[in-house]
Every structure is written in structure tokens, then in C-alpha cells.
């Protein structure tokens, strides 16, 4: 998979590029600094490269499928908890706020945020573990690597090229979100050094959002109680902040008010800590960001410790809750059965995937098909294959 795009002259509308020079911090990624696209395209008359990247992601099939993919709770649990799509939108919103305050490129940041979870299969991390096990003899499965495949190969909206043909910087952020740095598709992106600040902001916002919102969802479906959360320092201190500001907060508004306070606390801390890092490490250019020994966007030691305790609580009391485990195990079992059935009878695959399966890429083609399913479609496909008399 060739990964390195080419530089392109006159890449974007000069009026917007001049505006970037005026408003962005010196360490922000400017469109003029982009390494371009794998397949050269003419400049758009009124959208920059990163604005076009954002729009292409939003209009992609993979993005729409996030609406019916599990975050923590399976989609059918109720109509109010987060899905992959609502989580992605929340990450994008938080990321843009942080990027604007730091003087970073908001369009690049938003594009990275909107793309960051495209590679997740149905049924969350349980589905990912199931597919990784199914693919253990064929390179494994990891959602960040699969997200890169979606962006570069699997989307098919354009006649001129496979994938979405996004800017190198968006692809790099997706690649470097993966911990599997020895994977062949990741290696071409390693030479640049540390990820851009825009990519680092999205990583931090992703962690911030899912920690806080998983607590919110778990409370809303009675996986945990407020009494149990009172033993978690981060939550308890956020409650104290809320009570000082709103001594008589109504019960109905109590939970969302504390959740909002937790997010505000973390964003404020992240901004302060990151500004200190940029100042003390004398970060003045994108090249300084790339050459840094470690990530520059992060939380203070105090908030980092508070978050660690909160995450430990989530793992013990939410992610291992018997109701969550039942949903996860059911989803995992379902995906394994689908993979095995299509492996034994690839003629049941849709034409597009069946054609690729006959080219010697059967396991990966099957994995691509199953990973692209929504929770709902995976369950319907399972019924069609294993319980054909059941109405779908």
C-alpha cells in the first residue's frame, strides 16, 4: 500500500491560505505545509485541503455507519446513550475548542477527529478482539489500521482513485493513533517524528470524552449508582465544584451538570498544561513539535492521577459489568460465526467482497466486510444465515 502523497503547487485558494498565516500559531500545521494527496487533484476554488478532507469523511459510507455501532452499550439498549457517531461528534467538538484556544488548524483537527473511529467494527472492543482472533494467521485486526484501510482503499465514492484520497496529515494522524508501529501500513508514517499538535489534541479529546461520557451513560442505564461514584475522587471533587456554584441544583439536572463540570475541568487543565509545555520546551515551529521527545498535549500530573482512578473504576465497575459482558460476549460470538461461515462459503459474500476474496485475499476481504457492518446489520445477517425462517 503506497502511503506517501506528493506535494502539489498552488494547492489551495490563496486568500484562505493568507488568512491561516494571520491567525494560526507558529507551531500549527498550515495548509501550505501539507505533503499533499496520494493522487494529485486541482485546488478547490473556495475550500482548503483540510476542509475538503472533513467533508469527504462526513459524506463517506463508513461515517454514516457509526450511527449504529457500539460505543460501550449495544445500540438497542436505549435511544439516549452514545454510539460511535455521537462519540465522534463530541470528540470533534471538544477538539475544535482546544485547537482554537491553542491557535491550531481547526479544519485539520476536525478532519482527524471525524475520522479517528471509522475503523471500529460492530460491538465495540469485543468485536475488535473477535476479529483480531479470527485474523491471527493473516495479520490480525486493529481498528486504527482498519480505519486507515477505509480512508485509503475501501471507500469507493470517487472514479479517479480508491479511498477518499485525504491529505497526508490526516492519514498520518490515523496511522499514528495505532500502537502497532511495526505494521507495514503504519511504517511509512513514522519518519516524520511526533504527531502534529492537531493530532495530539484529538487523541487527548478522545480519551477525555469517552471517560466522562461512559460514566454518564453508565449512570443513565443503572450500571452504576451515584453512591458508588462518590468513592471516585475525580467525580466527588467535580460534585463539590458544582455544589459551590449551584447550591440548589435540581435533581434532574444534577448528573449532566457534574458531567459538564468534569469536561470543563479537563479541557481547562489540558490547555494550561499544554501551553506550559509549549512555552518551557520552546516550541516555535512544526519542526519543533516533530522533534520533541514526547507528546506535548496532555494533562497535569494531578488531573492525570485523577483520570487514572476514574478509568480504573470504569474498567472494574462498567466495562466488566455482567450486563456489558453479556452484550460483548454475544457480539463477539456472532462475529466469529459470521467470519467462519463466510470463510467456508465465500459465495455468500456480496459481489464486491467476493471478487476480492477470489484474488487470494479471502480472509482480509471477509474481515473488511464483517468489520464494516453495523451492530444491527450484523445481527440481521446472522439471522439470515443461521435462522432463515426468522423474519428480519
C-alpha positions, 0 to 999 in steps of 0.5 A: 500500500503506497502511503506517501502523497506528493506535494502539489503547487498552488494547492489551495485558494490563496486568500484562505491560505493568507488568512491561516498565516494571520491567525494560526500559531507558529507551531500549527500545521498550515495548509501550505505545509501539507505533503499533499494527496496520494493522487494529485487533484486541482485546488478547490476554488473556495475550500482548503485541503483540510476542509475538503478532507472533513467533508469527504469523511462526513459524506463517506459510507463508513461515517454514516455507519457509526450511527449504529455501532457500539460505543460501550452499550449495544445500540438497542439498549436505549435511544439516549446513550452514545454510539460511535457517531455521537462519540465522534461528534463530541470528540470533534467538538471538544477538539475544535475548542482546544485547537482554537484556544491553542491557535491550531488548524481547526479544519485539520483537527476536525478532519482527524477527529471525524475520522479517528473511529471509522475503523471500529467494527460492530460491538465495540472492543469485543468485536475488535478482539473477535476479529483480531482472533479470527485474523491471527494467521493473516495479520490480525485486526486493529481498528486504527489500521482498519480505519486507515484501510477505509480512508485509503482503499475501501471507500469507493465514492470517487472514479479517479482513485480508491479511498477518499484520497485525504491529505497526508496529515490526516492519514498520518494522524490515523496511522499514528493513533495505532500502537502497532508501529511495526505494521507495514501500513503504519511504517511509512508514517513514522519518519516524520517524528511526533504527531502534529499538535492537531493530532495530539489534541484529538487523541487527548479529546478522545480519551477525555470524552469517552471517560466522562461520557461512559460514566454518564451513560453508565449512570443513565442505564443503572450500571452504576449508582451515584453512591458508588461514584462518590468513592471516585475522587475525580467525580466527588471533587467535580460534585463539590465544584458544582455544589459551590456554584449551584447550591440548589441544583435540581435533581434532574439536572444534577448528573449532566451538570457534574458531567459538564463540570468534569469536561470543563475541568479537563479541557481547562487543565489540558490547555494550561498544561499544554501551553506550559509545555509549549512555552518551557520546551520552546516550541516555535515551529512544526519542526519543533513539535516533530522533534520533541521527545514526547507528546506535548498535549496532555494533562497535569500530573494531578488531573492525570492521577485523577483520570487514572482512578476514574478509568480504573473504576470504569474498567472494574465497575462498567466495562466488566459489568455482567450486563456489558459482558453479556452484550460483548460476549454475544457480539463477539460470538456472532462475529466469529460465526459470521467470519467462519461461515463466510470463510467456508462459503465465500459465495455468500459474500456480496459481489464486491467482497467476493471478487476480492476474496477470489484474488487470494485475499479471502480472509482480509476481504471477509474481515473488511466486510464483517468489520464494516457492518453495523451492530444491527446489520450484523445481527440481521445477517446472522439471522439470515444465515443461521435462522432463515425462517426468522423474519428480519 
